[in-house]
């Protein structure tokens, strides 16, 4: 069995004074998982100080994974169940 595809996503709501925090989205798994650094001594990932900059960085991450924009849309759509999604 192969591992599910995943992509990076940035929500307009996931930011603080330092910038925007991306999330990982797994195909067919509800929700998204912000890279906030949830363990001791971990720091959040920041991918830009503006939403447009953060989106461009995340698009580059996904491109480096070999994902097309359509692939990303398919992964996100397959993950939008009852999970922790919001508009943005």
C-alpha positions in Angstrom: 0.0 0.0 0.0 1.4 3.4 -1.0 1.5 6.4 1.3 -1.2 9.0 0.7 -0.3 12.0 -1.3 0.2 15.2 0.6 0.6 18.9 -0.1 1.2 22.1 1.6 -1.5 24.7 2.2 -1.6 28.1 3.8 -4.7 29.5 5.4 -5.4 33.2 5.6 -6.2 32.6 9.3 -2.9 30.9 10.3 -0.6 33.8 11.0 0.8 35.9 13.8 3.1 38.9 14.1 6.0 36.8 12.5 4.1 35.6 9.5 2.0 32.8 8.0 2.2 29.2 9.1 1.7 26.5 6.5 -0.2 23.3 6.9 0.2 19.8 5.6 -2.8 18.2 4.0 -3.0 14.4 3.4 -5.2 13.0 0.7 -8.4 11.4 2.1 -7.6 12.5 5.7 -9.9 15.1 7.2 -8.5 18.5 7.9 -5.2 20.2 7.7 -2.2 20.1 10.1 -0.6 23.5 10.8 3.2 23.4 11.2 3.1 25.3 14.5 6.0 23.5 16.2 3.9 21.6 18.8 6.8 19.9 20.6 9.1 21.4 23.2 11.9 23.5 21.6 10.2 23.4 18.2 9.4 26.7 16.4 6.6 27.2 13.9 7.4 27.3 10.2 6.9 30.7 8.7 6.6 31.0 4.9 6.0 34.7 4.4 4.9 37.9 6.1 2.1 38.5 3.6 -0.6 36.1 2.4 0.5 36.4 -1.2 4.1 35.7 -0.3 3.1 32.7 1.8 1.0 31.3 -1.1 3.9 31.6 -3.5 6.3 29.8 -1.1 3.8 27.0 -0.5 3.2 26.7 -4.3 7.0 26.3 -4.7 7.0 23.6 -2.0 4.2 21.7 -3.8 6.0 22.1 -7.2 9.1 20.6 -5.6 7.0 17.6 -4.5 6.1 17.1 -8.2 2.5 18.3 -7.7 0.6 20.3 -10.3 -1.9 22.9 -9.2 -4.6 20.4 -10.1 -3.0 17.7 -7.9 -3.1 20.2 -5.0 -6.8 21.0 -5.6 -7.6 17.2 -5.7 -5.7 16.5 -2.5 -7.3 19.4 -0.6 -10.8 18.5 -2.0 -10.3 14.8 -0.9 -9.5 16.0 2.6 -12.4 18.3 3.2 -14.7 16.2 5.4 -15.6 17.0 9.0 -12.1 18.1 9.8 -10.6 21.3 10.9 -11.1 23.4 7.8 -12.0 27.0 7.5 -12.5 29.5 4.7 -9.3 31.0 3.4 
